[in-house]
């Protein structure tokens, strides 16, 4: 009876409710930071756009100076903030050593990541906030892993949950956040963080709903395609997106290992000057495109989906070029949202070859095709795009396009992008930790996840 009395009403346990409240509080905080990040990003993009509208030539000064400053800050003062943030979160989830995880995820890194990414958008870099939001969410949730007396969940599960919460709050796509946690963060292991991830994503989404309201990222896109005639847009976008997205992922992976020839030597020996050169090239492309390639590409994609403005034929290639420049400059910022803009450009070009089909529907197919091919996460891609456009009638075409693009991409780039980028981050974190240890000392045994 005594034992039965002890476990009869576990939901009344104060200890359990404290643990649950800590989890909810961390999820709400992660969502709040992601929302503040989103608002700050819009202000940064608008500020840059206003400045470039008045004096377009300033881009040739602002972009090189901004890239150089961000590269210096991230390398010297805030290591771990470079690039997207998704590879860092995956690397931290793969490690069994809490000391290594803290090299990649911490409150200091999360705060610096937000401000450095905003600085990149102010400079006109073609970067997104969604990858950084993943690192921020994972960092906030990972803070709970240090509470040994009241263990909430394993470190790995908390990182996965925070990553999903970051995507959910950044795009206002709760289902997309859950699928990202399962498909991307748990690519090489069974998904075990069910309750933790669901709670984190739900409460981060509720915070987004409370602050920003019930909005969709790209508004509502009611356009759809017929069936079976719609097989041609699906195949066209799937095949073209698979080849282009897979090829671009392969280019990014190769570039992360070093550039060839004298350019690679210059990038390694003088990284700050090289970042300034990448900024200058970004400014030149921005001037040549009339300002269309700056920032995330959100405004241009939304205008094309609404039919208020058309994307130039060269937009897709120019956008890929500026994304690559920001990537090789190693400044903080993601490639998730800019990839959607590339996909919109792809869909716009394909729509020119398929007269009679609604352009917005083909643009949406192009977005999901390029994203699914680049990330090799097809379920996440079509769920996120469907939630972004609030167009459930496009579910089957989106699914089919994502599957085709993913299949083509696998033959072009056998290793998924974020998975390939995460392993160097893990090695660098272990090397930094090894160098930081005093001579003759030994590391503590890894903390089991």
ZAZAKOL-664684 format. One record per residue: x, y, z of N, C-alpha, C in turn; residue in three letters. Coordinates in steps of 0.1 Angstrom, whole numbers, padded with zeros to 4 digits, always signed. Layout:
XYZXYZXYZala
...
! end
This chain:
+0008-0012+0000+0000+0000+0000+0009+0013+0000unk
+0020+0012+0008+0028+0024+0009+0034+0027-0005unk
+0039+0017-0012+0044+0019-0025+0033+0024-0035unk
+0021+0018-0034+0010+0022-0042+0006+0036-0040unk
+0006+0040-0027+0002+0054-0024+0012+0064-0029unk
+0025+0059-0030+0035+0068-0035+0034+0071-0050unk
+0029+0062-0058+0029+0063-0072+0015+0065-0077unk
+0005+0066-0068-0009+0066-0073-0012+0079-0081unk
-0007+0090-0077-0010+0103-0084+0003+0110-0087unk
+0010+0105-0097+0023+0111-0100+0022+0125-0106unk
+0010+0128-0111+0008+0142-0117+0007+0152-0106unk
+0006+0148-0094+0006+0158-0083+0020+0161-0077unk
+0030+0154-0083+0043+0156-0078+0049+0170-0081unk
+0053+0177-0070+0058+0191-0072+0071+0190-0081unk
+0079+0180-0078+0092+0179-0086+0089+0178-0100unk
+0080+0169-0104+0077+0167-0118+0072+0180-0125unk
+0063+0188-0117+0058+0200-0123+0069+0210-0124unk
+0078+0211-0115+0090+0220-0117+0098+0217-0129unk
+0100+0204-0132+0107+0200-0144+0100+0204-0156unk
+0087+0202-0156+0078+0205-0168+0078+0220-0170unk
+0078+0228-0159+0077+0243-0161+0091+0248-0166unk
+0102+0241-0162+0115+0245-0167+0115+0243-0183unk
+0110+0231-0187+0110+0228-0201+0101+0238-0209unk
+0089+0241-0203+0080+0251-0210+0087+0265-0210unk
+0093+0269-0199+0099+0282-0199+0110+0283-0209unk
+0119+0273-0210+0129+0273-0220+0124+0274-0234unk
+0113+0266-0237+0107+0266-0250+0101+0280-0254unk
+0095+0286-0244+0089+0299-0246+0100+0310-0248unk
+0111+0308-0241+0122+0317-0243+0129+0316-0256unk
+0130+0303-0261+0136+0301-0274+0126+0307-0285unk
+0113+0305-0283+0104+0311-0293+0104+0326-0292unk
+0106+0332-0280+0106+0347-0279+0118+0352-0286unk
+0130+0346-0284+0142+0351-0291+0141+0349-0306unk
+0135+0338-0311+0133+0336-0325+0124+0347-0331unk
+0114+0351-0323+0105+0361-0328+0112+0375-0328unk
+0119+0378-0318+0126+0391-0317+0137+0391-0329unk
+0143+0380-0331+0152+0378-0342+0145+0381-0356unk
+0133+0376-0357+0126+0378-0370+0123+0393-0372unk
+0118+0399-0361+0115+0413-0362+0127+0422-0365unk
+0138+0418-0358+0151+0425-0361+0156+0423-0375unk
+0154+0411-0380+0158+0408-0394+0151+0417-0404unk
+0137+0418-0402+0129+0427-0411+0134+0441-0410unk
+0137+0446-0398+0142+0460-0397+0155+0461-0404unk
+0164+0451-0402+0178+0452-0408+0176+0452-0423unk
+0168+0444-0429+0166+0443-0444+0160+0456-0449unk
+0150+0462-0442+0144+0474-0446+0154+0486-0445unk
+0162+0486-0434+0172+0497-0433+0182+0496-0445unk
+0187+0484-0448+0196+0483-0459+0190+0487-0472unk
+0177+0482-0474+0170+0486-0487+0168+0501-0488unk
+0165+0507-0477+0163+0522-0478+0176+0529-0481unk
+0187+0524-0475+0200+0530-0478+0204+0528-0492unk
+0202+0516-0497+0206+0513-0511+0197+0521-0521unk
+0184+0523-0517+0175+0530-0526+0180+0545-0528unk
+0185+0551-0517+0190+0565-0518+0204+0565-0525unk
+0212+0556-0521+0226+0557-0526+0231+0542-0529unk
+0227+0537-0541+0230+0523-0544+0245+0520-0544unk
+0254+0530-0547+0268+0528-0548+0274+0525-0534unk
+0267+0529-0523+0272+0526-0510+0274+0511-0507unk
+0267+0503-0515+0269+0488-0513+0283+0484-0515unk
+0290+0491-0524+0304+0488-0526+0313+0491-0515unk
+0308+0498-0505+0315+0502-0493+0310+0494-0481unk
+0296+0493-0480+0290+0487-0468+0292+0472-0468unk
+0290+0466-0480+0292+0451-0480+0306+0446-0477unk
+0317+0452-0483+0330+0447-0479+0333+0450-0465unk
+0330+0462-0460+0333+0465-0446+0325+0456-0436unk
+0313+0454-0440+0304+0445-0431+0309+0431-0431unk
+0312+0425-0442+0317+0411-0443+0330+0410-0435unk
+0339+0420-0437+0352+0419-0430+0350+0419-0415unk
+0342+0429-0410+0340+0430-0396+0333+0417-0390unk
+0323+0412-0397+0317+0400-0392+0326+0388-0392unk
+0334+0387-0402+0344+0376-0402+0354+0377-0391unk
+0359+0389-0388+0368+0391-0377+0362+0388-0364unk
+0349+0393-0362+0343+0391-0349+0340+0376-0346unk
+0335+0369-0357+0331+0355-0355+0344+0346-0353unk
+0355+0350-0359+0367+0342-0358+0374+0345-0345unk
+0375+0357-0341+0383+0361-0330+0376+0361-0316unk
+0364+0366-0316+0357+0368-0304+0346+0358-0301unk
+0339+0353-0312+0328+0344-0310+0329+0332-0319unk
+0339+0323-0317+0341+0311-0325+0329+0302-0322unk
+0324+0296-0333+0312+0287-0332+0300+0294-0338unk
+0301+0307-0341+0289+0314-0347+0290+0315-0362unk
+0301+0310-0368+0302+0311-0383+0292+0302-0390unk
+0288+0307-0401+0279+0299-0410+0265+0297-0405unk
+0258+0286-0409+0244+0285-0407+0240+0283-0392unk
+0246+0274-0385+0241+0271-0372+0235+0257-0371unk
+0230+0252-0382+0224+0239-0382+0235+0228-0381unk
+0246+0229-0388+0257+0219-0387+0262+0219-0372unk
+0263+0231-0366+0268+0231-0352+0258+0223-0343unk
+0245+0225-0345+0235+0218-0337+0236+0203-0339unk
+0238+0199-0352+0239+0185-0355+0252+0179-0349unk
+0263+0186-0350+0275+0182-0344+0274+0180-0329unk
+0268+0190-0322+0266+0189-0308+0257+0177-0304unk
+0247+0174-0312+0239+0162-0309+0246+0149-0311unk
+0256+0149-0320+0264+0137-0323+0274+0134-0312unk
+0278+0145-0305+0289+0143-0295+0283+0137-0282unk
+0291+0129-0275+0288+0124-0262+0295+0132-0251unk
+0302+0142-0254+0310+0150-0245+0304+0163-0243unk
+0300+0166-0230+0293+0179-0227+0303+0191-0229unk
+0316+0189-0227+0325+0199-0229+0326+0203-0244unk
+0325+0193-0253+0325+0196-0267+0312+0203-0271unk
+0301+0199-0265+0288+0205-0268+0288+0220-0265unk
+0294+0223-0254+0295+0237-0250+0303+0246-0259unk
+0312+0240-0267+0320+0247-0277+0311+0251-0289unk
+0299+0245-0290+0291+0247-0302+0277+0254-0298unk
+0273+0251-0285+0260+0256-0281+0262+0263-0267unk
+0259+0275-0266+0259+0282-0253+0251+0295-0254unk
+0247+0301-0243+0240+0313-0243+0248+0325-0250unk
+0261+0325-0248+0269+0335-0254+0269+0334-0269unk
+0271+0321-0274+0270+0319-0288+0257+0323-0294unk
+0246+0320-0287+0232+0322-0292+0230+0337-0293unk
+0234+0345-0283+0232+0360-0284+0241+0366-0295unk
+0253+0362-0295+0262+0367-0306+0257+0363-0320unk
+0252+0351-0321+0247+0346-0334+0236+0356-0339unk
+0227+0360-0330+0216+0368-0334+0221+0382-0340unk
+0230+0388-0332+0234+0401-0336+0244+0401-0348unk
+0252+0391-0349+0260+0390-0361+0253+0387-0373unk
+0242+0379-0372+0234+0377-0384+0226+0389-0388unk
+0222+0397-0379+0215+0410-0382+0225+0419-0388unk
+0238+0419-0384+0248+0427-0390+0250+0423-0405unk
+0250+0410-0407+0251+0405-0421+0240+0410-0430unk
+0227+0410-0425+0216+0415-0433+0217+0430-0435unk
+0222+0437-0425+0224+0451-0427+0235+0454-0437unk
+0244+0445-0439+0255+0446-0449+0250+0442-0463unk
+0238+0436-0464+0233+0431-0477+0237+0417-0481unk
+0242+0409-0471+0245+0395-0473+0233+0387-0476unk
+0234+0378-0485+0223+0369-0488+0223+0357-0478unk
+0218+0360-0467+0218+0350-0456+0204+0350-0450unk
+0201+0339-0442+0188+0338-0436+0189+0336-0421unk
+0178+0338-0414+0179+0337-0399+0174+0323-0394unk
+0169+0314-0403+0163+0302-0399+0174+0292-0393unk
+0185+0291-0400+0196+0282-0395+0201+0288-0382unk
+0204+0301-0381+0208+0306-0368+0197+0304-0357unk
+0185+0304-0361+0174+0302-0351+0175+0288-0345unk
+0179+0278-0354+0181+0264-0349+0192+0264-0338unk
+0203+0271-0341+0214+0271-0331+0210+0278-0318unk
+0202+0289-0320+0198+0296-0308+0188+0287-0300unk
+0179+0281-0306+0169+0272-0299+0176+0260-0292unk
+0186+0254-0300+0193+0243-0294+0202+0248-0282unk
+0207+0260-0283+0215+0265-0272+0207+0268-0259unk
+0195+0274-0261+0186+0277-0250+0182+0264-0243unk
+0178+0254-0251+0173+0241-0245+0184+0234-0239unk
+0196+0235-0244+0208+0227-0239+0212+0233-0225unk
+0208+0245-0222+0211+0250-0209+0205+0242-0198unk
+0193+0235-0201+0187+0227-0191+0195+0214-0188unk
+0204+0210-0197+0211+0198-0195+0221+0199-0184unk
+0224+0211-0179+0233+0212-0168+0227+0210-0154unk
+0214+0208-0154+0207+0206-0141+0207+0191-0138unk
+0216+0188-0130+0218+0173-0127+0208+0168-0116unk
+0204+0177-0108+0195+0173-0097+0181+0170-0103unk
+0176+0178-0112+0163+0175-0118+0165+0173-0133unk
+0168+0162-0137+0171+0158-0151+0158+0159-0159unk
+0157+0167-0169+0145+0169-0177+0145+0159-0188unk
+0156+0158-0195+0158+0149-0207+0173+0148-0209unk
+0177+0139-0218+0191+0138-0222+0196+0151-0229unk
+0209+0154-0229+0214+0165-0237+0210+0164-0252unk
+0211+0153-0257+0208+0151-0271+0193+0154-0274unk
+0185+0149-0266+0170+0151-0268+0167+0166-0267unk
+0173+0173-0257+0171+0187-0256+0176+0195-0268unk
+0187+0191-0274+0193+0198-0286+0183+0196-0297unk
+0178+0184-0299+0169+0181-0310+0156+0189-0308unk
+0151+0190-0296+0139+0197-0293+0141+0212-0295unk
+0152+0217-0291+0155+0232-0293+0156+0235-0308unk
+0162+0226-0316+0163+0228-0330+0150+0229-0337unk
+0141+0219-0334+0127+0219-0339+0120+0232-0335unk
+0122+0236-0322+0115+0248-0318+0120+0261-0325unk
+0133+0261-0329+0138+0272-0336+0132+0273-0350unk
+0131+0262-0357+0125+0262-0370+0110+0266-0369unk
+0103+0260-0359+0089+0263-0358+0086+0278-0356unk
+0094+0284-0347+0092+0298-0344+0096+0307-0355unk
+0107+0303-0362+0113+0312-0373+0103+0313-0384unk
+0097+0302-0388+0088+0301-0400+0073+0301-0396unk
+0070+0300-0383+0057+0298-0379+0051+0285-0385unk
+0059+0274-0385+0055+0262-0391+0058+0250-0380unk
+0048+0248-0371+0050+0238-0361+0052+0224-0366unk
+0045+0220-0377+0047+0207-0382+0060+0206-0389unk
+0065+0217-0396+0078+0217-0402+0089+0216-0391unk
+0087+0222-0380+0097+0221-0369+0098+0206-0364unk
+0087+0200-0362+0088+0186-0358+0094+0177-0369unk
+0091+0179-0381+0097+0171-0392+0112+0174-0393unk
+0116+0186-0391+0130+0190-0392+0137+0182-0381unk
+0131+0182-0369+0138+0175-0358+0139+0160-0361unk
+0129+0154-0367+0130+0140-0370+0139+0137-0381unk
+0137+0144-0392+0144+0141-0405+0158+0146-0406unk
+0161+0157-0400+0174+0163-0402+0183+0161-0389unk
+0177+0163-0377+0185+0162-0365+0187+0147-0361unk
+0178+0139-0365+0179+0124-0361+0181+0116-0373unk
+0189+0120-0383+0191+0113-0395+0198+0100-0393unk
+0207+0099-0383+0215+0087-0381+0211+0080-0368unk
+0200+0083-0362+0196+0076-0350+0181+0076-0349unk
+0176+0067-0340+0161+0067-0338+0156+0079-0331unk
+0144+0084-0335+0139+0096-0329+0132+0092-0316unk
+0138+0097-0305+0134+0093-0292+0128+0105-0284unk
+0130+0117-0289+0127+0129-0281+0112+0133-0283unk
+0103+0124-0283+0089+0127-0287+0083+0137-0278unk
+0081+0135-0265+0074+0144-0256+0082+0157-0255unk
+0095+0156-0254+0103+0168-0252+0102+0177-0265unk
+0104+0171-0276+0103+0179-0289+0089+0185-0291unk
+0079+0177-0289+0065+0182-0291+0063+0193-0282unk
+0067+0192-0269+0064+0203-0260+0072+0216-0264unk
+0084+0214-0268+0092+0226-0272+0087+0233-0284unk
+0083+0225-0294+0078+0230-0307+0064+0237-0304unk
+0055+0231-0296+0042+0236-0294+0043+0249-0286unk
+0051+0250-0276+0052+0263-0268+0059+0274-0275unk
+0069+0270-0283+0076+0280-0292+0066+0285-0302unk
+0058+0276-0308+0047+0281-0317+0037+0289-0311unk
+0033+0286-0298+0023+0294-0291+0029+0308-0288unk
+0041+0309-0285+0048+0322-0283+0047+0330-0296unk
+0050+0324-0308+0049+0331-0321+0035+0335-0323unk
+0025+0327-0320+0011+0330-0322+0007+0342-0314unk
+0012+0342-0301+0008+0353-0292+0014+0366-0296unk
+0026+0366-0302+0032+0379-0305+0029+0383-0319unk
+0030+0374-0329+0028+0378-0343+0015+0375-0349unk
+0006+0367-0342-0007+0363-0347-0006+0351-0356unk
-0017+0348-0361-0018+0336-0370-0015+0340-0385unk
-0002+0340-0388+0003+0345-0401+0009+0333-0408unk
+0010+0334-0421+0018+0325-0429+0029+0332-0436unk
+0041+0326-0436+0053+0332-0440+0052+0339-0454unk
+0046+0332-0464+0045+0338-0477+0031+0342-0480unk
+0022+0344-0470+0009+0347-0472+0001+0335-0477unk
-0011+0337-0483-0019+0326-0488-0018+0325-0503unk
-0014+0313-0508-0013+0311-0522-0023+0300-0527unk
-0035+0304-0531-0045+0295-0534-0043+0287-0547unk
-0034+0292-0556-0032+0286-0569-0028+0271-0568unk
-0034+0263-0577-0030+0249-0577-0029+0244-0591unk
-0025+0232-0593-0024+0226-0607-0033+0214-0608unk
-0038+0212-0620-0047+0201-0622-0040+0187-0623unk
-0048+0177-0623-0042+0163-0623-0050+0155-0633unk
-0044+0148-0642-0030+0144-0643-0021+0153-0651unk
-0027+0164-0657-0019+0173-0665-0007+0179-0657unk
-0009+0180-0644+0001+0186-0635+0013+0177-0634unk
+0014+0166-0640+0026+0157-0639+0037+0164-0646unk
+0035+0172-0656+0046+0179-0663+0053+0189-0654unk
+0046+0198-0648+0052+0207-0638+0060+0200-0627unk
+0054+0189-0622+0060+0182-0611+0073+0176-0616unk
+0073+0169-0627+0085+0163-0632+0096+0174-0636unk
+0091+0185-0642+0101+0195-0646+0107+0201-0634unk
+0100+0205-0624+0105+0211-0612+0113+0201-0604unk
+0108+0189-0604+0116+0179-0596+0129+0175-0602unk
+0130+0173-0615+0142+0170-0621+0152+0182-0621unk
+0147+0193-0626+0156+0205-0626+0160+0209-0612unk
+0151+0209-0602+0155+0212-0588+0164+0202-0582unk
+0162+0189-0586+0171+0179-0580+0185+0181-0585unk
+0187+0183-0598+0200+0185-0604+0207+0198-0599unk
+0199+0209-0598+0204+0222-0594+0207+0222-0579unk
+0197+0217-0571+0199+0217-0556+0210+0207-0552unk
+0211+0195-0558+0221+0186-0555+0235+0191-0559unk
+0236+0197-0571+0248+0203-0575+0253+0214-0566unk
+0243+0223-0562+0247+0234-0553+0251+0229-0539unk
+0245+0218-0534+0249+0212-0521+0263+0207-0523unk
+0266+0200-0534+0280+0195-0536+0290+0206-0537unk
+0286+0217-0543+0295+0229-0544+0298+0235-0530unk
+0288+0236-0522+0290+0241-0508+0298+0232-0500unk
+0296+0219-0501+0304+0209-0493+0319+0210-0498unk
+0321+0210-0511+0335+0211-0516+0341+0225-0511unk
+0334+0235-0512+0339+0249-0508+0343+0249-0493unk
+0335+0242-0485+0338+0242-0470+0351+0235-0467unk
+0356+0226-0476+0369+0220-0474+0380+0228-0480unk
+0378+0239-0486+0388+0247-0492+0386+0250-0506unk
+0390+0262-0510+0389+0266-0524+0402+0262-0532unk
+0401+0259-0545+0413+0255-0552+0422+0266-0556unk
+0435+0263-0558+0445+0272-0564+0448+0283-0554unk
+0452+0294-0561+0457+0306-0553+0445+0313-0545unk
+0433+0311-0550+0422+0316-0543+0421+0310-0529unk
+0422+0296-0529+0422+0289-0516+0433+0293-0507unk
+0445+0295-0512+0456+0299-0504+0454+0313-0498unk
+0448+0322-0506+0445+0336-0502+0434+0335-0491unk
+0424+0327-0493+0413+0326-0483+0418+0321-0470unk
+0428+0311-0470+0433+0306-0457+0443+0315-0450unk
+0451+0322-0458+0461+0331-0452+0456+0344-0448unk
+0446+0349-0455+0441+0363-0452+0425+0362-0452unk
+0420+0355-0442+0405+0353-0443+0397+0366-0442unk
+0401+0376-0434+0394+0388-0433+0393+0396-0446unk
+0405+0397-0452+0406+0403-0465+0397+0396-0476unk
+0398+0383-0475+0390+0374-0484+0375+0377-0482unk
+0371+0378-0470+0357+0381-0467+0353+0394-0472unk
+0362+0404-0471+0359+0417-0477+0357+0416-0492unk
+0366+0408-0499+0364+0406-0513+0351+0400-0517unk
+0347+0390-0509+0333+0384-0511+0322+0394-0509unk
+0324+0403-0499+0314+0414-0498+0314+0423-0510unk
+0325+0426-0515+0326+0435-0527+0319+0429-0539unk
+0321+0416-0541+0315+0408-0552+0300+0408-0549unk
+0295+0407-0537+0281+0407-0534+0275+0420-0537unk
+0282+0431-0534+0278+0444-0537+0276+0447-0552unk
+0286+0442-0560+0286+0443-0574+0274+0436-0580unk
+0272+0424-0576+0260+0416-0581+0247+0423-0577unk
+0247+0428-0565+0235+0435-0560+0232+0447-0569unk
+0242+0455-0573+0240+0466-0581+0235+0462-0595unk
+0242+0451-0600+0238+0446-0614+0224+0441-0614unk
+0219+0436-0603+0205+0430-0603+0195+0440-0599unk
+0199+0453-0597+0189+0463-0592+0185+0461-0578unk
+0193+0454-0570+0190+0452-0556+0182+0440-0552unk
+0180+0431-0562+0171+0420-0560+0178+0409-0552unk
+0192+0408-0552+0199+0397-0546+0203+0400-0532unk
+0200+0411-0526+0203+0414-0512+0194+0406-0503unk
+0199+0403-0491+0191+0397-0481+0186+0383-0483unk
+0175+0380-0477+0170+0366-0477+0163+0362-0491unk
+0158+0372-0498+0150+0370-0510+0135+0368-0507unk
+0131+0370-0494+0117+0368-0490+0108+0378-0498unk
+0111+0391-0498+0102+0400-0504+0101+0397-0519unk
+0112+0394-0526+0111+0391-0540+0103+0379-0543unk
+0104+0368-0535+0097+0356-0537+0082+0358-0534unk
+0079+0366-0523+0065+0368-0520+0058+0376-0531unk
+0065+0386-0536+0059+0394-0547+0057+0386-0559unk
+0066+0376-0562+0063+0368-0574+0052+0358-0571unk
+0050+0353-0559+0039+0344-0556+0026+0352-0557unk
+0026+0364-0553+0014+0372-0554+0011+0378-0568unk
+0020+0377-0577+0018+0381-0590+0020+0396-0592unk
+0026+0403-0582+0028+0418-0582+0041+0421-0589unk
+0050+0412-0590+0063+0414-0596+0069+0401-0602unk
+0076+0402-0613+0081+0390-0619+0096+0389-0615unk
+0101+0377-0614+0115+0375-0612+0123+0374-0625unk
+0134+0381-0627+0142+0380-0639+0147+0366-0641unk
+0150+0363-0654+0154+0349-0657+0167+0346-0650unk
+0176+0356-0649+0189+0353-0643+0189+0354-0627unk
+0177+0356-0621+0176+0358-0607+0182+0345-0600unk
+0178+0333-0604+0182+0321-0598+0197+0320-0597unk
+0204+0322-0608+0218+0320-0608+0225+0331-0600unk
+0220+0344-0601+0226+0354-0593+0224+0352-0578unk
+0213+0347-0574+0210+0344-0560+0219+0333-0555unk
+0221+0323-0563+0230+0312-0559+0244+0318-0557unk
+0248+0327-0566+0262+0332-0565+0264+0340-0552unk
+0254+0348-0548+0256+0356-0536+0255+0347-0523unk
+0247+0337-0524+0246+0327-0513+0260+0321-0511unk
+0266+0317-0522+0279+0310-0521+0289+0320-0516unk
+0289+0333-0520+0299+0342-0515+0298+0344-0500unk
+0286+0345-0494+0284+0346-0480+0289+0333-0473unk
+0287+0322-0479+0291+0309-0474+0306+0308-0473unk
+0313+0311-0484+0328+0309-0484+0334+0320-0475unk
+0327+0332-0473+0333+0342-0465+0332+0338-0450unk
+0324+0328-0447+0323+0322-0434+0317+0332-0424unk
+0308+0341-0428+0301+0350-0419+0289+0343-0413unk
+0284+0347-0402+0272+0341-0396+0260+0343-0405unk
+0252+0333-0406+0240+0334-0414+0236+0321-0421unk
+0224+0319-0423+0219+0306-0428+0217+0306-0443unk
+0214+0295-0449+0211+0294-0463+0197+0288-0466unk
+0190+0286-0455+0177+0279-0457+0167+0288-0464unk
+0165+0300-0459+0155+0310-0466+0160+0314-0479unk
+0173+0318-0481+0177+0321-0495+0176+0310-0505unk
+0176+0297-0500+0174+0286-0509+0160+0286-0514unk
+0150+0290-0506+0136+0291-0511+0135+0302-0522unk
+0143+0313-0521+0143+0323-0531+0149+0317-0544unk
+0159+0309-0543+0165+0303-0555+0154+0294-0562unk
+0147+0286-0553+0137+0277-0558+0126+0285-0565unk
+0122+0297-0560+0112+0305-0566+0117+0310-0580unk
+0130+0313-0581+0136+0317-0594+0135+0306-0603unk
+0138+0294-0599+0137+0282-0607+0123+0280-0612unk
+0113+0280-0603+0099+0279-0607+0095+0289-0617unk
+0100+0302-0615+0096+0312-0624+0102+0310-0639unk
+0114+0304-0639+0120+0301-0652+0112+0289-0659unk
+0109+0279-0651+0102+0268-0657+0088+0272-0661unk
+0081+0281-0654+0068+0286-0658+0068+0292-0672unk
+0079+0298-0676+0080+0304-0689+0080+0293-0700unk
+0084+0281-0696+0084+0270-0706+0071+0262-0706unk
+0062+0264-0696+0050+0257-0694+0038+0266-0694unk
+0035+0273-0705+0024+0282-0706+0011+0275-0703unk
+0002+0282-0697-0011+0276-0694-0013+0272-0679unk
-0002+0269-0673-0002+0265-0658-0001+0278-0650unk
-0007+0279-0638-0006+0290-0630+0008+0292-0625unk
+0014+0304-0627+0028+0307-0623+0030+0305-0608unk
+0021+0310-0599+0024+0308-0584+0025+0293-0580unk
+0017+0285-0586+0018+0270-0583+0032+0265-0587unk
+0037+0268-0599+0049+0263-0603+0061+0269-0595unk
+0059+0282-0590+0069+0288-0582+0070+0280-0569unk
+0059+0276-0563+0059+0268-0551+0065+0254-0553unk
+0063+0248-0564+0069+0235-0568+0085+0237-0569unk
+0089+0248-0575+0103+0251-0576+0110+0253-0562unk
+0103+0259-0553+0108+0261-0540+0110+0248-0533unk
+0100+0239-0533+0101+0227-0526+0111+0218-0532unk
+0112+0218-0546+0122+0210-0553+0136+0214-0549unk
+0140+0226-0550+0153+0231-0547+0157+0228-0532unk
+0147+0231-0523+0150+0229-0508+0152+0214-0505unk
+0143+0206-0511+0144+0192-0508+0157+0186-0514unk
+0161+0191-0525+0173+0186-0531+0186+0191-0524unk
+0186+0203-0520+0198+0209-0513+0200+0202-0499unk
+0189+0201-0492+0190+0195-0478+0188+0180-0478unk
+0183+0174-0488+0179+0160-0488+0170+0156-0476unk
+0161+0165-0473+0151+0163-0463+0137+0166-0470unk
+0132+0157-0478+0120+0159-0486+0108+0162-0478unk
+0106+0154-0467+0093+0156-0459+0093+0170-0453unk
+0105+0173-0447+0106+0187-0441+0103+0198-0451unk
+0108+0196-0463+0107+0206-0474+0092+0208-0478unk
+0085+0197-0481+0072+0199-0485+0062+0204-0474unk
+0065+0199-0462+0056+0203-0451+0058+0218-0448unk
+0071+0223-0448+0074+0237-0445+0068+0246-0456unk
+0070+0242-0468+0065+0251-0479+0049+0251-0479unk
+0043+0239-0476+0029+0239-0475+0024+0248-0464unk
+0030+0248-0452+0026+0256-0441+0029+0271-0444unk
+0040+0274-0451+0043+0288-0455+0033+0294-0464unk
+0027+0286-0473+0018+0292-0483+0003+0289-0479unk
+0001+0281-0469-0013+0278-0464-0021+0272-0476unk
-0014+0264-0484-0021+0258-0496-0021+0243-0495unk
-0031+0238-0488-0032+0223-0486-0036+0216-0499unk
-0042+0223-0509-0046+0217-0521-0034+0212-0529unk
-0022+0218-0526-0010+0215-0533-0002+0203-0526unk
-0008+0197-0517-0001+0187-0509+0005+0176-0518unk
-0003+0169-0526+0002+0158-0534+0012+0163-0544unk
+0010+0174-0552+0021+0178-0561+0033+0182-0553unk
+0032+0188-0542+0044+0191-0534+0052+0178-0530unk
+0044+0169-0525+0050+0156-0521+0057+0149-0533unk
+0051+0149-0544+0056+0142-0556+0069+0149-0560unk
+0069+0163-0561+0080+0170-0565+0092+0168-0555unk
+0089+0168-0542+0100+0166-0533+0106+0153-0534unk
+0098+0142-0537+0104+0129-0538+0112+0128-0551unk
+0108+0134-0562+0115+0133-0574+0129+0141-0572unk
+0128+0153-0567+0140+0161-0565+0150+0154-0555unk
+0145+0148-0545+0153+0141-0536+0160+0129-0542unk
+0153+0122-0550+0159+0110-0557+0170+0115-0567unk
+0168+0125-0574+0178+0130-0583+0190+0136-0576unk
+0187+0143-0565+0198+0149-0557+0207+0138-0551unk
+0202+0127-0547+0210+0116-0541+0220+0111-0550unk
+0217+0111-0563+0227+0107-0573+0238+0117-0576unk
+0235+0130-0573+0244+0141-0576+0253+0143-0563unk
+0247+0144-0552+0254+0146-0539+0251+0135-0529unk
+0259+0124-0529+0255+0113-0520+0254+0116-0505unk
+0262+0126-0501+0261+0130-0486+0253+0142-0484unk
+0243+0142-0475+0234+0154-0473+0243+0166-0468unk
+0238+0178-0472+0246+0190-0470+0249+0192-0455unk
+0239+0193-0446+0242+0196-0432+0249+0185-0425unk
+0247+0173-0429+0254+0162-0424+0269+0163-0427unk
+0272+0166-0439+0286+0167-0443+0293+0179-0436unk
+0285+0190-0434+0291+0202-0428+0293+0200-0413unk
+0285+0191-0407+0286+0190-0392+0299+0183-0387unk
+0304+0174-0395+0316+0166-0390+0328+0175-0389unk
+0331+0184-0398+0343+0194-0395+0340+0202-0382unk
+0328+0206-0380+0325+0214-0368+0328+0205-0355unk
+0325+0193-0355+0327+0184-0344+0342+0182-0342unk
+0350+0181-0353+0364+0179-0351+0371+0192-0346unk
+0366+0204-0351+0372+0216-0347+0369+0219-0332unk
+0357+0215-0328+0354+0217-0313+0362+0208-0305unk
+0365+0196-0309+0373+0187-0301+0388+0192-0301unk
+0392+0198-0312+0406+0203-0312+0407+0215-0303unk
+0397+0224-0304+0398+0236-0295+0398+0232-0280unk
+0390+0222-0277+0390+0218-0263+0403+0212-0259unk
+0409+0204-0268+0422+0198-0265+0433+0208-0263unk
+0433+0219-0271+0443+0229-0270+0441+0237-0257unk
+0428+0238-0252+0425+0246-0241+0429+0239-0228unk
+0431+0226-0228+0434+0219-0216+0449+0221-0212unk
+0452+0223-0199+0466+0224-0195+0474+0212-0198unk
+0487+0214-0200+0496+0203-0203+0496+0193-0192unk
+0494+0180-0196+0494+0169-0187+0481+0166-0181unk
+0471+0174-0183+0458+0171-0178+0450+0162-0187unk
+0440+0156-0182+0431+0147-0190+0417+0151-0189unk
+0410+0149-0200+0396+0152-0201+0388+0143-0192unk
+0377+0149-0187+0368+0140-0179+0361+0130-0189unk
+0356+0119-0183+0349+0110-0192+0336+0117-0198unk
+0333+0113-0210+0321+0119-0216+0308+0117-0208unk
+0300+0127-0208+0287+0126-0202+0278+0119-0211unk
+0272+0108-0206+0263+0100-0215+0251+0108-0218unk
+0246+0107-0231+0234+0114-0235+0222+0108-0229unk
! end
